[in-house]
Amino acid sequence: MAISKLHLLIIVLAPLLGSIIAGLFGRQVGRAGAHGVTIAGVAASCALSIYVLWQLVGQGAAPFNENLYTWFQVGNYEAHVGFMVDKLTAMMMVVVTFVSLLVHIYTIGYMHEDPGYQRFFSYISLFTFSMLMLVMSNNFLQLFFGWEAVGLVSYLLIGFWFKKPTAVFANLKAFLVNRVGDFGFLLGIAGVLLMFGTLDYATVFANALNIQGSTITIFAGHEWSVATLICICLFIGAMGKSAQVPLHVWLPDSMEGPTPISALIHAATMVTAGIFMVARMSPLFEMSETALNFVLFIGATTALFTGLIGIVQNDIKRVVAYSTLSQLGYMTVALGVSAYSAAVYHLMTHAFFKALLFLAAGSVIIGMHHEQDMRKMGGLRKYMPITYWTSLLGTLALVGTPFFSGFYSKDTIIEAAHHAAEGGGWIGQYGYWAVLLGAFVTAFYSFRLLYMTFHGRERFRDVAHDAHGHDDHAHDDHHHGPHEPHESPWVVTVPLILLAIPSVLIGFFTVGPMLFGTDWSGHVEQLPFFLGAIDVAAARDTVAMVKEAVWHGPTAFALHGFVAPAFWLAFAGFALATVMYWWKPELATRARRVFALPVRVLENKYGFDKLWIDGFAGGGLRLGRVSRAVDSNLIDGVAVNGSARLVDFVAGLTRRVQSGFLYHYAFAMILGLIVLLAVLIRTLS
């Protein structure tokens, strides 16, 4: 059974068509028409993506790799638009379209009062198209098109409320920081073209061994490994898009956009583009151990240290945002230890439970009449039961509770890091301890959020709600005193329930086929590695080591989790959060005073924002002042004003010659003729 080209075209173009109709003809089709056409387009993409995945997995269809048409040709190079759809791509297509579909439905309830309703649906549908172009591409140039397109649309979505100064600042910050990463990404693509003479994936991967051991002389005569240079440049692009330290600073501020954007862009799709890209480029990354160590170090640092920042956040969306940063660090660690399939598996499971947590946070914000400060919540469990129970399920998945989906992917990454550390140096040890301690941190800030929001005293009765810090400035009529919280409408709660189901179950039923090449029970090894194409080039297959050590089926693997160090560290984080934020909340205030210095460091986010904004931007401002001084004194003073004075002086002299009298002109002509004759005679003699 072959994959249909027509199906792939519909998957990509259906969201684009919906976006065009909602964006250009929004007034004509109205609100119902805008959400109807975009939801229909994404639903069609989702259904066909599931069908394509079933063809590849259940029917044994061959991967699709074909060019559709040629953009342009320069010399011997042809730029194509084409699709490469294998199991990795198909899985990404299903995740992107499924989460996007639920976000579209959720948006009906969340944005129903917003005047930019049609524009918002146009943007999120356009984002879905851009993301599909990214994951389905079969060449680097098309990948870069999708890469930049999702960046552009995320800029529009983060700054959707363009009259809100903080939103404008956040989208500009996201755009500029991502440009830093994209510059490195573009250099990496240029390096691929230089070394391979093509940008087509299949040709590049088939010849990856050709660059092993090759060097290039740059930077004052120093020789660099070609593979290392290309891979590090490509990974810098991933650092920007997937928000890795130090290019992570844009993601928390992007919470200024509407909550559906947080779920769509910053949980399941855009921020995972960098993880997908490195996994796709694994044949190149396996050519450089230095590049893999660099990836491992950055991922470990992100996993641990951004999670610590989440401990001191009080904005409900920002806690989930820092959780996203930390989990992206886990995926990056998996990439760094050559556990590519584990990284992508965690990408998939994380997409469901993190989208659930973001949308649940949005439901809380709706129920609290657009209040986001957890210090003004508490006791919401009885008012918002569906939101509470789905949030609890998402939290249990996030912290890696055995039998929940997050456990299978997260524990595999920790086990892979452990096996890599046994044979590695200090970077391997650092990576393992970072993800291990991260289990404690994740459990602590996750249950802190749960307790401060849904348990304890009803603090929302203590203060009047004002407009400061609210998610949607368009609802100021709600901000005149405390309101009774309420459960969100069905268009909000149904997506929560639909996301909660895979957050609980999908790990148990897919871990065997996706990671370990068995059926779901773990006993019959008749299925190929679901993501096996990723690991073909791997010099060290860390997932295979995990399989030999602990894999005896999903049930046994989960039971093994109860005796693993990560579980007990997570349990310690849960216990500490329970004591400090539910049983004896006064301990949290006391701890804040005792640990004032580390709390201040975490609240200042280690100074990264100050570095980027005050440092680079301030440095740019100082450079601008120097430039202005040079411009005023040297350029204007000497070049511009000086030349003007010279011209004025010469003009003053020549003006006397231009008297207007005929005999003056005749005299000048005769004088000129005499000079020319003198020169001619001298030349001839």
VEXDRENPA-343852 format. One record per residue (C-alpha): residue in one letter; x, y, z. Coordinates in steps of 0.02 Angstrom, whole numbers, plus 32768, in hexadecimal, padded with zeros to 4 digits. Each point is the difference from the previous one (the first is absolute). Example, Ala and Ser with C-alpha at 12.3 -4.5 7.8 and 13.67 -1.06 7.14 Angstrom:
BEGIN
A82677F1F8186;S804580AC7FDF;
END
This chain:
BEGIN
M800080008000;A805080A27FC5;I7FEA80A98052;S7F9880737F91;K804D80A37FC7;L7F51804B7FFD;H7FE77FD780B8;L80A28056802D;L7FD0809B7F9D;I7F5880098058;I80557FED80A9;V806D80977FDD;L7F8A806F7F9D;A7F5C7FE98060;P803B806B8095;L804780817F86;L7F59800D7FA6;G7FA5801680A4;S807B80878035;I7FE880607F5D;I7F427FFA800C;A7FFC803580B8;G808480867FE6;L7FCB80517F5C;F7F457FE08007;G7FE3800480BB;R7F7B80877FF7;Q7FA17FA47F7A;V80007F558054;G7FEC804380B0;R803D7FB480A2;A7FAA7F587FE7;G80417FF57F4F;A80B2802A8036;H800B7F7B8085;G7F9C7F857F98;V807080057F67;T80A37FFC8063;I7FC67F728070;A7FC67F9F7F67;G80A980187FAD;V80647FC88097;A7F897F6F8020;A801B7FC37F4E;S80BC800D8019;C7FF67FA280A5;A7F957F737FB9;L80717FE87F69;S809D800A806D;I7FBD7F73806D;Y7FDA7F9D7F62;V80B1801A7FBE;L80497FCA80A8;W7F947F647FFC;Q803C7FDA7F50;L80B680098037;V7FED7FA280A4;G7F707F887FE5;Q80097FE07F45;G80BC80057FE5;A7FF780897F7E;A80A7803F7FBD;P803680AF8036;F7FD4808A7F85;N808E806C7FBB;E7FD980617F63;N801A80AE7FB8;L7F6180557FC8;Y804580937F9E;T809B806C7FEC;W800780AE804A;F8098803B7FA2;Q80A87FC77FBD;V80AA8052801C;G808B7FAB7FA0;N7FF87F48802B;Y7F97801C809B;E7F437FE97FF7;A7F8E8039808D;H7F6E7F888011;V7F5D7FF98060;G7FE87F4E8036;F7FC97F8E808E;M805C7F7D8066;V7F817FA08065;D80407F71806A;K7FCB7FC780AE;L805680928055;T7FAA807F7F8F;A7F577FAA800A;M8006800080BE;M802980BA8000;M7F7280217F85;V7F837FAA8073;V803D805D809B;V7FFF80AA7FA9;T7F547FED7FB2;F7FAD7FAC8096;V803A8083807D;S7FDA808A7F84;L7F4F7FBD7FE7;L7FDD800080BA;V804980AF8011;H7F8E803C7F74;I7F687FBB805C;Y803C804680A6;T801780AC7FB1;I7F46800E7FDB;G7FDE800D80BA;Y809D805C8034;M7FFF808A7F7E;H7F4480127FE7;E7FFF80B6803A;D809E80367FA6;P7FE9807A7F6E;G808E7FAB7FA2;Y7FA77F577FFE;Q800E7FDE7F45;R80B3803F7FF8;F80317F8B808E;F7FBA7F687FA8;S805880337F61;Y80A6800A805C;I7FF47F58805A;S7FCD7FA87F60;L809080527FA3;F80747FC7808B;T7FC47F4D7FE9;F8027800A7F46;S80AE80458024;M80267F77807E;L7FC87F797F87;M807180477F79;L80907FF8807C;V7FE97F4B8036;M7FD17FBB7F54;S808E80517F9D;N807F7F937FA8;N808880847FF0;F805680838069;L7FC080967F9E;Q7F4A7FD08016;L80267FDB80B6;F804380B08011;F7F6280467FAF;G7F937FA88080;W807A802F808A;E7FF280BA7FD8;A7F457FF77FDF;V7FD97FBA80AD;G807080878049;L7FA280887FA3;V7F547FC0802E;S80347FEA80B6;Y803580B77FFD;L7F51802E7FC7;L7FAE7F908081;I806880338097;G7FDC80B67FD6;F7F4B7FDD7FD2;W7FC48084807B;F806B80837FAB;K7FBD808F806C;K804A7FAD809A;P80B4803F8017;T803C7F638058;A7FC07F947F71;V8059806C7F7F;F80A17FF58064;A7FED7F438012;N7FE57FDE7F48;L809280717FD0;K806E7FA6807F;A7FCD7F567FBC;F802080387F4E;L80AD80498023;V803F7F71806D;N7FC87F827F7D;R805D80627F7B;V80A07FDF8061;G7FE07F467FF8;D7FC780097F4B;F80A580517FCD;G805D7F678041;F7F817F8E7FAE;L801A80567F58;L80BC7FED8011;G7FE97F468021;I7F947FED7F64;A8083805F7F9B;G80847F878043;V7F977F6C7FC9;L7FF180497F50;L80BA80247FFA;M80337F508033;F7F7C7F987FA9;G7FCE806C7F6B;T7F477FE08024;L7F7E80248085;D7F967F637FE7;Y7FF77F98809F;A80127F567FAE;T809F802D7FA2;V804E805A8095;F7FDD7F72807A;A803D7F7C7F86;N80A7805A7FF4;A800F803480B8;L809A7F928019;N805E806A7F80;I8014808F807C;Q803E7F968090;G80B280368023;S7FF880927F85;T804180A7803F;I7FF380B47FC9;T80758090802A;I7FA98097804B;F801D807E808B;A80B780317FF4;G803D7F5D7FB6;H7FAC7F89807B;E7FBF7F5E7FB8;W7F4F7FCC802B;S7FA67F5E7FE2;V7F83801B7F73;A7F7F7F8F8052;T8013805B80A7;L7FF080AB7FB0;I7F677FD47F99;C7FA77FA78090;I802280898080;C7FBF80847F86;L7F647F997FE1;F7FE87FE780BB;I800E80BB8020;G7F63800D7F96;A7FB07F7D806E;M80368060809C;G7F9D80967FC6;K7F647FA57FC5;S7FFC7F838090;A803080838082;Q80A27FB88043;V807380638074;P8033808A7FDD;L7F82801B7F73;H7F6E7FCF8071;V7FD180AE803C;W7F76801C7F7F;L7F8F7F6F8031;P7FC4803580AE;D7FD980B07FC1;S7F9D7FB67F6F;M7F7A7FD78081;E7FC280B27FDC;G7FA47FB57F6C;P7F557FAC8014;T80047F59805B;P7FD27F957F67;I80A4803C7FB4;S805F7FC38097;A7FBB7F527FE4;L80157FFF7F43;I80AA80517FEC;H80587FEB80A5;A7FCC7F508032;A7FE57F917F6B;T803F804A7F5F;M807580927FE3;V80747FE58094;T80117F497FD0;A8039802D7F50;G80B580088039;I7FF37F548052;F7FB57FB87F61;M808680517F95;V80927FB88063;A7FAD7F548002;R7FE8800B7F44;M80B680337FEB;S80407F72806F;P806D7FB57F75;L806180A48000;F8008801480BD;E80437F4F8014;M809A80387F9E;S80358075808F;E800F7FCD80B6;T803080B48029;A7F5B803F7FBB;L7FA07F7D8062;N8059803280A0;F7FD480B57FDE;V7F497FCE7FE8;L80057F9A80A1;F804A808E8067;I7F8480827FC2;G7F6D7F8A8019;A80347FD080B1;T801780B68032;T7F55802C7FBA;A7FAA7F6C8052;L803A802780B0;F801880BB800C;T7F64803C7FA6;G7F997F888069;L80448054809C;I7FBE80A87FC3;G7F517FB37FF8;I80057FE880BC;V7FF380BC8023;Q7F8280307F79;N7F5180388034;D7FB280177F55;I7FAA7F5B7FD8;K803080057F48;R80B580298024;V80137F698072;V7FC57F927F70;A807380607F89;Y809B7FDC8069;S7FC77F4C800C;T80017FFD7F42;L80B280427FFE;S80377F798078;Q7FAC7F737F9E;L804E803F7F5F;G80A57FF0805B;Y7FD87F498023;M7FE17FE37F47;T80A380567FD5;V805F7F93807C;A7FB97F677FA8;L803F80447F5B;G80AC801D804C;V800F7F4B8039;S7FC77FBC7F56;A7F567FCA8044;Y7FA880547F6F;S7F657F928006;A7FED802480BB;A800B80BC7FDE;V7F797FF87F7C;Y7F967F8C806B;H8006807E808F;L7FD680877F81;M7F617F9F7FD7;T7FC77FD980B1;H803080AE803D;A7F96804F7F78;F7F617FB68049;F8018801F80BA;K805280AA7FEA;A7F78803D7F89;L7F857FBF8083;L80558065808B;F8006809F7F98;L7F497FF27FD0;A7FD37FD680B4;A805C809D8036;G7F9880607F81;S7F627FB18047;V8033803C80AD;I801E80AE7FBB;I7F5180007FB4;G7FB37FBF80A2;M805F80848064;H7FC5808A7F8B;H80AC80137FB1;E80697FFD809C;Q80A97FA87FEB;D8053801A80AB;M7FF87F5D8062;R800E806280A3;K7F4F803F7FDC;M7FB87F527FE3;G7FED7F688071;G7F707F8B8020;L7FC97FF77F4A;R7FEB7F438003;K7F4980058030;Y7FD7808A7F84;M805D7FB77F6A;P7FFE7F428014;I80237FD27F49;T8090807A7FF6;Y80457FBF80A5;W7FFC7F477FD7;T804880177F53;S80888070804A;L80287F79807F;L80117F7E7F77;G807080737F9B;T806A8022809B;L80157F468025;A80387FE57F4C;L807980928008;V80587FC7809F;G80197F527FB8;T7F897F998069;P800D7F487FD0;F7F7A7FC47F85;F7FE080B37FC4;S803E80307F53;G80848079803F;F80527F778066;Y802A7F907F6C;S805680877F9C;K8050805F8090;D80427F668059;T80497FBF7F5D;I806080A37FED;I80427FF680B3;E80337F4A7FE6;A8053802D7F5A;A8060808E8053;H80357F87808A;H80447F827F83;A805980897F9F;A804C804480A0;E804C7F58802C;G807180057F6A;G801380BD7FEE;G805F808D8051;W7FC7808D806F;I7F82803F7F81;G7FA87F588003;Q7FFC800280BE;Y7FC280B38000;G7F747FD37F86;Y7FC77F6D8069;W7FFD805D80A6;A7FA980967FB1;V7F6D7F987FBF;L7FFB7F9980A0;L7FF780998073;G7F87804C7F84;A7F827F7B8034;F7FFA804C80AF;V7FF180B17FBD;T7F777FD27F85;A7F957FAC8086;F801780928077;Y7FCA808E7F8C;S7F757F967FB2;F7FAB7FD780A5;R802180B1803E;L7F98803D7F6E;L7F797F7F8022;Y7FF2802A80B9;M800880BD7FED;T7F797FFC7F7A;F7F867F798034;H801C7FDD80B9;G800A806280A1;R7FA980A08030;E7F98805F7F81;R807480957FF1;F7F9F804B7F6F;R7F8480428081;D808980668054;V802680787F72;A7FA780577F75;H80367FCF7F52;D804E80897F99;A803980047F4C;H80BB7FF48027;G804F7F5E7FC9;H7F647FB97FB0;D80037F957F67;D7F8180627F9E;H7FF580BC800F;A7F5F7FFD7F9B;H7F987FCC8098;D801580938074;D7F487FF68030;H802D7F678068;H80818056806B;H7F978062807B;G80047F95809C;P80077F478028;H7F967F867F9C;E7FC77F4F8020;P806D7F887F9C;H7FA77F907F84;E80237F6B7F92;S802980277F4B;P7F877FDB7F70;W80027F5A7FA4;V806880427F6F;V808B80168082;T7FE67F66806B;V7FE97F827F72;P80B180207FBB;L80417FEA80B2;I7FAF7F55800D;L803B7FCC7F53;L80B38031802D;A7FF77FAC80AA;I7FDD7F567FB1;P80A67FF27FA0;S805A80538091;V7FD27F678066;L7FFA7F717F83;I8069801F7F66;G80A67FD98053;F7FCB7F528038;F7FC37FCC7F53;T8089804E7F94;V80A27FF18060;G80247F507FC1;P7FE780227F45;M804B80AE8003;L809C7FE08068;F80267F498017;G7FC17FA77F64;T7F807F928057;D7F437FF78002;W7FA3805D8089;S80137F6F807B;G80BC7FFB7FEA;H800C7F467FDE;V7FF47FE97F43;E808F80537FA6;Q7FB180047F55;L7FF180BA7FE2;P808C806F7FC0;F803980968062;F7F76807D7FE4;L808280897FF2;G80897F8C7FC8;A8030806D7F6C;I8046807E807D;D80757F848052;V80467FAC7F64;A809980717FFD;A801A800080BC;A80AE7FCC8033;R7FC27FE680B2;D7F497FCF8011;T7FDB802E80B4;V7F4A7FC87FF4;A803E7F507FD9;M8063800580A2;V7F638032805F;K7FA17F727FAE;E80807F7F8038;A8003804680B0;V7F4B80208031;W7F847FDA7F74;H7F8C7F6C801C;G7F5E804F7FC6;P7FA480A08032;T7FBD7FB980A4;A80A97FC0803B;F805280A27FC7;A7F8480668067;L80187F918098;H80BB80167FEC;G7FDF80BB800A;F7FC57FF180B4;V80AF7FCB8038;A806080797F90;P805680988050;A7F9C80777F92;F7F5B7FC6804C;W8039801C80B2;L804780AA7FD7;A7F5A802E7FAE;F7FA47FBE8099;A806E806D806F;G7FD380987F96;F7F477FD2800F;A800D7FEA80BC;L805C80A4801B;A7F8180607F95;T7F717FAC805F;V8044803880A8;M802E80B07FCA;Y7F6B802E7F95;W7F707F988045;W801A7FC680B2;K806880908045;P800580907F82;E80568070807F;L809E7F987FE2;A800980447F4F;T800980B28042;R80847FD08080;A80677FA37F7D;R7FF980977F8E;R804E806B8089;V80857F7E802C;F80337FE57F4C;A7FEF80B67FCC;L809F80047F98;P7FE07F667F93;V7F4B80377FED;R803A80AA7FC2;V80777FAB7F85;L7F737F947FBE;E7F8780937FF6;N8084805C7F9A;K800D7F657F91;Y80BD7FF6801B;G801180A97FAC;F7FE27FBE7F50;D7F78807F7FDD;K8070808A8041;L808D7FBD7F93;W7F977FFC7F63;I7F9D809F801C;D807080708068;G80A27FB27FC5;F7FEB7FEA7F47;A7F7880817FE9;G805780778078;G80A47FE07FA8;G7FA880257F5E;L7FBE80A1804C;R80AF80338037;L80427FD37F55;G7F76806A7FB8;R803780948069;V80B47FEC7FC5;S7FC17FF07F4F;R7F97809C8015;A8098805F8042;V806A7FC57F6E;D7F73802A7F8B;S7FEB80AF8047;N80B7802F8013;L805B7F9E7F7B;I7F827FD97F7A;D7F95809D800F;G808E80708039;V80877FCE7F85;A7FB27FA17F71;V7F5580527FF1;N801380B08047;G80B7800C7FCD;S7FDC7FD27F4C;A7F6E80798000;R8074808E8039;L807F7FD07F79;V7F7A80037F7A;D7FC380A78041;F80B180497FF8;V801E7FC17F4F;A7F55803B7FCA;G802780AC8047;L809B800A7F92;T7FAD7FBE7F62;R7F68806E801A;R806E80977FDC;V80307FB57F59;Q7F497FE57FD1;S7FE180BA7FEF;G7F877FFC7F6C;F806A80787F94;L80267FC27F50;Y80B280467FFA;H802B7FA180A1;Y7FCB7F5D7FAD;A8060802B7F60;F809B80258066;A7FEE7F5A805A;M7FED7FA17F5B;I809B80537FB7;L80637FDC809D;G7FCB7F4A7FFC;L80307FF27F49;I80AD80458025;V80187F81808A;L7FCA7F6F7F90;L8076803A7F74;A808F800D807B;V7FE27F4F803D;L7FF37FBF7F4E;I80A280557FC7;R805C7FBF8099;T7FC27F517FDD;L803480037F47;S80AD80478024;
END
